[in-house]
Amino acid sequence: MDLTTTDYSKAKFYTVAEVAQLLRVSNMTVYRLINSGQLAAVRVGKSYRLREEDVNRYLAARFTEAG
């Protein structure tokens, strides 16, 4: 991924709590996915932000594995 050509200012970001609610899992589960590298996240201060695109990619990969 080339960081110089990607415009992250237009990306939609979610908090850990928002992703947890979206996936209907606990915040701790989202933190575990981030720490294991299964879900990409950006560290902002002491908290994480997750791009909508990365969450969708994670979900799409799981659908193809289950199918």
Rosetta constraint file for C-alpha pairs under 8 A:
AtomPair CA 2 CA 6 HARMONIC 6.69 0.50
AtomPair CA 7 CA 11 HARMONIC 7.42 0.50
AtomPair CA 11 CA 51 HARMONIC 6.54 0.50
AtomPair CA 11 CA 52 HARMONIC 7.32 0.50
AtomPair CA 11 CA 53 HARMONIC 7.95 0.50
AtomPair CA 12 CA 51 HARMONIC 5.79 0.50
AtomPair CA 12 CA 52 HARMONIC 5.60 0.50
AtomPair CA 12 CA 53 HARMONIC 7.97 0.50
AtomPair CA 13 CA 49 HARMONIC 5.86 0.50
AtomPair CA 13 CA 50 HARMONIC 5.30 0.50
AtomPair CA 13 CA 51 HARMONIC 4.46 0.50
AtomPair CA 13 CA 52 HARMONIC 5.82 0.50
AtomPair CA 14 CA 18 HARMONIC 5.84 0.50
AtomPair CA 14 CA 19 HARMONIC 6.34 0.50
AtomPair CA 14 CA 49 HARMONIC 5.53 0.50
AtomPair CA 14 CA 50 HARMONIC 5.09 0.50
AtomPair CA 14 CA 51 HARMONIC 6.23 0.50
AtomPair CA 14 CA 52 HARMONIC 6.67 0.50
AtomPair CA 15 CA 19 HARMONIC 6.36 0.50
AtomPair CA 15 CA 48 HARMONIC 6.49 0.50
AtomPair CA 15 CA 49 HARMONIC 5.02 0.50
AtomPair CA 15 CA 50 HARMONIC 6.38 0.50
AtomPair CA 16 CA 20 HARMONIC 6.08 0.50
AtomPair CA 16 CA 27 HARMONIC 6.21 0.50
AtomPair CA 16 CA 30 HARMONIC 6.47 0.50
AtomPair CA 16 CA 31 HARMONIC 7.42 0.50
AtomPair CA 16 CA 48 HARMONIC 6.53 0.50
AtomPair CA 16 CA 49 HARMONIC 6.66 0.50
AtomPair CA 16 CA 50 HARMONIC 7.27 0.50
AtomPair CA 17 CA 21 HARMONIC 6.14 0.50
AtomPair CA 17 CA 27 HARMONIC 5.77 0.50
AtomPair CA 18 CA 22 HARMONIC 6.10 0.50
AtomPair CA 19 CA 23 HARMONIC 6.06 0.50
AtomPair CA 19 CA 30 HARMONIC 7.27 0.50
AtomPair CA 19 CA 50 HARMONIC 7.90 0.50
AtomPair CA 19 CA 55 HARMONIC 7.79 0.50
AtomPair CA 20 CA 24 HARMONIC 5.62 0.50
AtomPair CA 20 CA 25 HARMONIC 5.01 0.50
AtomPair CA 20 CA 26 HARMONIC 5.54 0.50
AtomPair CA 20 CA 27 HARMONIC 5.37 0.50
AtomPair CA 20 CA 29 HARMONIC 7.62 0.50
AtomPair CA 20 CA 30 HARMONIC 6.15 0.50
AtomPair CA 21 CA 25 HARMONIC 6.48 0.50
AtomPair CA 21 CA 26 HARMONIC 7.63 0.50
AtomPair CA 25 CA 29 HARMONIC 6.34 0.50
AtomPair CA 25 CA 30 HARMONIC 7.47 0.50
AtomPair CA 26 CA 30 HARMONIC 6.80 0.50
AtomPair CA 27 CA 31 HARMONIC 6.34 0.50
AtomPair CA 28 CA 32 HARMONIC 6.15 0.50
AtomPair CA 29 CA 33 HARMONIC 6.28 0.50
AtomPair CA 30 CA 34 HARMONIC 6.26 0.50
AtomPair CA 31 CA 35 HARMONIC 6.09 0.50
AtomPair CA 32 CA 36 HARMONIC 6.00 0.50
AtomPair CA 33 CA 37 HARMONIC 6.27 0.50
AtomPair CA 33 CA 38 HARMONIC 5.18 0.50
AtomPair CA 33 CA 39 HARMONIC 5.38 0.50
AtomPair CA 34 CA 38 HARMONIC 6.05 0.50
AtomPair CA 34 CA 39 HARMONIC 4.83 0.50
AtomPair CA 34 CA 40 HARMONIC 6.07 0.50
AtomPair CA 34 CA 41 HARMONIC 6.45 0.50
AtomPair CA 38 CA 58 HARMONIC 7.46 0.50
AtomPair CA 39 CA 54 HARMONIC 6.99 0.50
AtomPair CA 39 CA 55 HARMONIC 7.04 0.50
AtomPair CA 39 CA 58 HARMONIC 6.47 0.50
AtomPair CA 40 CA 50 HARMONIC 6.66 0.50
AtomPair CA 40 CA 51 HARMONIC 7.90 0.50
AtomPair CA 40 CA 54 HARMONIC 6.23 0.50
AtomPair CA 40 CA 55 HARMONIC 7.93 0.50
AtomPair CA 41 CA 48 HARMONIC 6.13 0.50
AtomPair CA 41 CA 49 HARMONIC 5.62 0.50
AtomPair CA 41 CA 50 HARMONIC 4.62 0.50
AtomPair CA 41 CA 51 HARMONIC 7.06 0.50
AtomPair CA 42 CA 48 HARMONIC 5.52 0.50
AtomPair CA 42 CA 49 HARMONIC 5.19 0.50
AtomPair CA 42 CA 50 HARMONIC 6.26 0.50
AtomPair CA 43 CA 47 HARMONIC 5.86 0.50
AtomPair CA 43 CA 48 HARMONIC 4.52 0.50
AtomPair CA 43 CA 49 HARMONIC 6.38 0.50
AtomPair CA 44 CA 48 HARMONIC 5.72 0.50
AtomPair CA 44 CA 49 HARMONIC 6.87 0.50
AtomPair CA 50 CA 54 HARMONIC 6.86 0.50
AtomPair CA 50 CA 55 HARMONIC 7.00 0.50
AtomPair CA 51 CA 55 HARMONIC 6.46 0.50
AtomPair CA 52 CA 56 HARMONIC 6.17 0.50
AtomPair CA 53 CA 57 HARMONIC 6.10 0.50
AtomPair CA 54 CA 58 HARMONIC 6.13 0.50
AtomPair CA 55 CA 59 HARMONIC 6.30 0.50
AtomPair CA 56 CA 60 HARMONIC 6.07 0.50
AtomPair CA 57 CA 61 HARMONIC 6.17 0.50
AtomPair CA 58 CA 62 HARMONIC 6.47 0.50
AtomPair CA 59 CA 63 HARMONIC 6.32 0.50
AtomPair CA 60 CA 64 HARMONIC 6.47 0.50
AtomPair CA 61 CA 65 HARMONIC 6.40 0.50
AtomPair CA 62 CA 66 HARMONIC 6.23 0.50
AtomPair CA 63 CA 67 HARMONIC 6.13 0.50
